[in-house]
Amino acid sequence: MTQPREPLTAAWAESLSDVRREDWERFRPGTPFMRWDWLRLLEETGCVTPGTGWLPRHLLLHRGGELVGAAPMYVRTNSSGEFVFDQVWAEVAARIGLSYYPKLTAMSPFTPATGYEPLTAPEADTEDVFTRVLDEAEAFVRGHGLSGLNVNFASPRFAEAAERAGMVRWEHQGFVWSNPGYASLDEFLAYFRRSRRRNVTRERRALRERGVRVEMVEGADVSDAWVEWLYAIYERTNAKFGPWGCHYLNRDFFQGIFRELPENLVVAGATEGGRERPLAMALFAKQGERLWGRYWGCFEEVPGLHFEVCYYTPMEYCIEHGLREFDPGMGGAHKARRGFASRSAYSLHRFSDPRLHALLRRHMPEINSLERTHVAELNELLPFKEWTAGRS
């Protein structure tokens, strides 16, 4: 006779420090942004605190005393750093006399990269964990009088589970470059229309003729000086945009990730002549066959430098190292013109107030339709001789 399994039990942790690193990492997080060190550093360095509008509340599922599931979540008192721009729903809530904050958000803070889903032990049933996480999160929202549950940049399979649980899917445009196995960047560029290929060649040649050199440096080989310059560039970029900047991280966090997660990091640096300080830098995260562009900035404006540091050289890196997918981060139409296809990312929402949730459900089909139109329009800008959704 088969013995019944012990039931799952749920608990909420107020910090990643309350969870042993080896227990969390046993889940083999699918992105660097869900790793224990990344999330703990955000808390430990003061980037994620109640003072910045992020109150950690991490859901832990146990069976027989063993951790079998986990979902990082945060009670939010604002929407800064989420990148789904749900402030519009806060305005709607205010118009009908509701408070939108605090709310419960499931995501990796400050990270608009698809891949969020509850972590599951290899021996656990993924669907059971997904269902229980959503049930417990909803109970937490009701029990604490929060305005709702939000899951940002969900993985496709967790998005489906959340929809089955009654959450509403909101689509958001994002970019991706796919590498089916190019032998070189020139092979990729050969698919471009002649005029676009000529423009790329001209951009790259102008930098070489000026003496600019761009290299990708693995995290373990990045010097302390480069980490300092990288943070200085991050500060400089955000200062340039003033109140519209995205200044969420501090020097301690930058230093910490290179200390704790060097295997997940690579830096693009542009140098000129014999000068020690780079002209420009960009930080990338990597795991498995995927690369993510995170932060870019420059000390000197040089035509074409942004495209080389953030697009062309990282593409060459992906080809050389067999990486199949490159997410360059959020941005504008210039990415499409250089070969990044648009696709939809997903956030899922369920509001506690039935009036607000009814408005969400009523208007989201039209909102998503407009977003899909935007995705299609950006893909019309792709530089290929022929465009199919399966390429790039």
Helices and strands as residue ranges (DSSP letters): E 8-13, G 16-18, H 21-25, G 32-34, H 36-44, G 50-52, E 54-56, E 58-63, E 66-71, E 73-76, H 87-95, E 103-106, E 119-120, H 126-143, E 148-152, H 156-164, E 168-178, H 185-189, H 194-210, E 212-218, G 219-221, H 224-241, G 242-244, H 251-260, G 262-264, E 265-272, E 280-287, E 290-298, H 305-307, I 308-312, H 313-321, E 325-327, H 333-336, E 341-351, H 354-379
